[in-house]
Amino acid sequence: MLNFNMLGKVNKYAFLGAAPETLRYDGMQSQKTIVFASINNWNICFRFKWRSVSWNSIFNPKASPPGYQAVTAITDGTTLPYVKEDFAPFEDPILT
């Protein structure tokens, strides 16, 4: 079943050809139209933002060599800025 608490989370596994942690779910937009005799039709658009590197990394120009490095929270060293989630339910949100 599609979990609507996925806003702002990143893909835990490869999804739609994107490597893990490179897609962030940015919400959805829906539009209802009446087709015929009060029959409703819904168009739903899921929005993702792609990044060529992990959303849980940041560019460090002072590193040797300069580049992207994994980011963790200072408090416990394990909390990621973007929580990882399995995006498989997006593949068929109506049937799952």
N, C-alpha and C positions, 0 to 999 in steps of 0.2 A: 504494500500500500504506500502511496506517495505521502511522504512526511513533509508537511508544510512548515516545519521548524528547521528547514535546511538553508534558509536565507543567510547569505554571507559565508557559507561553508564551501570547502574545496573538495574536489574529487579524490577519494582515497585510492581508487584503482583507475587504470586507463579507461577512458570513456569518450565515445564519439571520435576516436583516433587521437585524443589528447593524453599526454603522459600524466601520471598521478600528480596531484597538487597544482596543475596548471589551469584548471577551470574553476571559476568561482560562480556560484549560483546567486544571481541578482534579482530573483523574483519572477513573477509572471504577470501577464496581462490577459484578461478575458473579455470577450464581447459576445453578448447574447443577441441573436437575431431570430425573428419569428419567420419560419419557412412557409408554413401553410396551416390554416385552421388551428392556430394556437400551438403548433408543434415548435418547440424551441430547438435551436441549433447553437452550440457554443463553439467559438474559436478560441483556443488557448495557446498563448505564446510563452514559452519558458525562456528566460533571459540568462545567458551565461557570459562571463567575461573571461577571455583566454589571455594567458601570459606565457611567453616562451620559457620562462624559468618558474620555479616553485613560488607560489604566493607566500610561502613561509620562508622566504629568503630576501635578503636586502643587499644592494651593491655596496661593497666596502672598498673605496679607492685606496685605503692605506694598507690593504692586505698585500702580500707578496706571493704571487702576482695579484694585481687588483681584480676583483671579480665578485660574484654573488656568493654569499655565505648563509647557511641556515640560521634562522632566528628562533630563539626560545625566550621565555619570560625570565627576568632576573630573579623573581621570587623563588621559583622551584627548579628552574632549569629544564623543565620538560613541557610546560604548557606552550602550545603553538599559537601564534596570532590568529590563524585561521584553522578552525576545527575541520578534521577530515571526515568525510561521510561517503557512504556507498551510494553512487548516483544511479544504480541499476533501476530503481523504480521509475525513473524518468523515461526509460526505454518504452514502456507501455503503461502509462499512468491509469488508464481506464480499466485494464484487465488485471492489474496487480493489486 
